[in-house]
Amino acid sequence: MRFLQIWQALPDFGLSYVVVSRFKGSRKDEVLGIAPNRLIRIDLAVGNVVKTWRYNNMKQWNVNWDIRQVAIEFEGNINIAFGCVTADCKIVHEFIGGYIFMSTRSHEKSDVLNEELFHKLTGGHEAL
């Protein structure tokens, strides 16, 4: 059990990485780190964190299924958009929705799962 606690305390625990094509205003592919509480823009060439955005500052996110692009709006008129290279944009959409859903749940075992909210946050993608 102690091993699991140490593992979960590591800075990169829970992070998933996706190579994304050209953030708005950039000319090269970069890495998007998807964490339980934030998105992290990482320079693919050197591995440095370029920018971090917290979910609690997010106003909305959308996916353009035709061009496979994710667009996110944050407070303060901050807008980002990118296409996904190493994963389908559906995966990024589901991660964001799932993490936001989990942040709304209480830690009580009696908390009833709001399936409608879960599907609203993680669904919304085109029918297969």
C-alpha positions as CSV (number, residue, x, y, z in Angstrom):
1,M,0.0,0.0,0.0
2,R,2.9,2.4,0.8
3,F,4.3,1.8,-2.7
4,L,1.0,2.9,-4.3
5,Q,0.9,6.0,-2.2
6,I,4.4,6.9,-3.2
7,W,3.6,6.2,-6.9
8,Q,0.5,8.4,-6.7
9,A,2.5,11.2,-5.2
10,L,4.9,11.4,-8.2
11,P,4.6,14.7,-10.2
12,D,3.7,12.9,-13.4
13,F,1.1,10.5,-11.9
14,G,-2.2,10.5,-13.8
15,L,-0.8,12.4,-16.8
16,S,-1.6,11.3,-20.3
17,Y,0.3,12.7,-23.2
18,V,-0.9,13.4,-26.8
19,V,1.1,14.9,-29.6
20,V,-0.9,17.7,-31.1
21,S,-0.5,19.5,-34.3
22,R,0.1,23.2,-34.2
23,F,-1.5,25.1,-31.4
24,K,-3.0,28.3,-32.8
25,G,0.0,30.5,-33.6
26,S,2.6,27.7,-33.5
27,R,4.4,26.1,-36.5
28,K,5.4,22.8,-35.0
29,D,3.8,19.8,-33.3
30,E,3.8,19.9,-29.5
31,V,2.7,17.7,-26.6
32,L,-0.4,18.1,-24.6
33,G,-0.3,16.7,-21.1
34,I,-3.8,15.9,-19.8
35,A,-3.9,15.8,-16.0
36,P,-6.8,15.4,-13.6
37,N,-6.9,19.2,-12.9
38,R,-5.1,20.9,-15.8
39,L,-3.9,20.8,-19.4
40,I,-0.2,21.2,-20.0
41,R,1.4,22.5,-23.2
42,I,4.9,20.9,-23.6
43,D,7.6,21.7,-26.2
44,L,8.2,18.5,-28.1
45,A,11.8,19.2,-28.9
46,V,13.1,19.9,-25.4
47,G,10.3,18.7,-23.0
48,N,9.8,22.1,-21.3
49,V,6.4,23.1,-20.1
50,V,5.3,26.1,-22.2
51,K,1.9,26.8,-20.6
52,T,-0.6,25.3,-18.1
53,W,-4.3,25.8,-18.1
54,R,-6.5,24.7,-15.1
55,Y,-9.9,23.2,-15.7
56,N,-11.5,25.5,-13.1
57,N,-10.6,28.4,-15.5
58,M,-12.2,26.7,-18.5
59,K,-15.4,28.2,-19.8
60,Q,-16.1,25.6,-22.6
61,W,-14.5,23.1,-25.0
62,N,-15.7,22.0,-28.4
63,V,-14.6,19.5,-31.0
64,N,-15.0,20.1,-34.7
65,W,-15.5,16.6,-35.8
66,D,-15.1,17.4,-39.5
67,I,-11.6,18.8,-39.2
68,R,-10.7,16.9,-36.0
69,Q,-9.8,20.0,-34.0
70,V,-10.3,20.6,-30.3
71,A,-11.0,24.3,-29.3
72,I,-11.0,25.4,-25.7
73,E,-12.0,28.7,-24.2
74,F,-10.7,29.8,-20.8
75,E,-11.5,32.9,-18.6
76,G,-9.7,36.0,-19.7
77,N,-10.4,35.6,-23.4
78,I,-7.8,32.8,-23.7
79,N,-8.6,30.5,-26.6
80,I,-6.6,27.5,-27.7
81,A,-7.1,25.1,-30.6
82,F,-5.2,22.1,-31.9
83,G,-5.5,18.9,-33.8
84,C,-4.4,15.5,-32.4
85,V,-1.6,13.5,-34.0
86,T,-1.1,10.4,-31.8
87,A,-4.7,9.9,-30.6
88,D,-8.2,10.7,-31.9
89,C,-9.6,14.0,-30.7
90,K,-12.4,12.0,-29.2
91,I,-9.9,10.7,-26.6
92,V,-8.9,14.2,-25.5
93,H,-12.6,15.2,-25.3
94,E,-13.3,12.2,-23.1
95,F,-10.4,12.8,-20.8
96,I,-11.4,16.5,-20.3
97,G,-15.0,15.6,-19.7
98,G,-14.2,12.7,-17.4
99,Y,-11.8,14.7,-15.3
100,I,-14.3,17.6,-15.0
101,F,-17.0,15.1,-14.1
102,M,-14.8,13.5,-11.4
103,S,-14.1,17.0,-9.9
104,T,-17.8,17.6,-9.4
105,R,-18.3,14.4,-7.4
106,S,-18.2,14.3,-3.6
107,H,-16.0,11.8,-1.8
108,E,-18.9,10.2,0.0
109,K,-19.6,6.6,-0.8
110,S,-23.3,7.4,-0.9
111,D,-22.9,9.8,-3.7
112,V,-25.1,8.6,-6.6
113,L,-23.6,8.6,-10.0
114,N,-25.2,11.2,-12.3
115,E,-25.0,9.2,-15.5
116,E,-26.7,11.9,-17.5
117,L,-24.0,14.5,-16.6
118,F,-21.3,11.9,-17.2
119,H,-22.6,11.2,-20.8
120,K,-23.1,14.9,-21.4
121,L,-19.4,15.7,-20.5
122,T,-17.8,12.7,-22.1
123,G,-20.1,12.1,-25.0
124,G,-21.1,14.4,-27.7
125,H,-18.9,12.9,-30.3
126,E,-20.2,11.9,-33.7
127,A,-22.1,8.6,-34.0
128,L,-20.0,5.7,-35.3
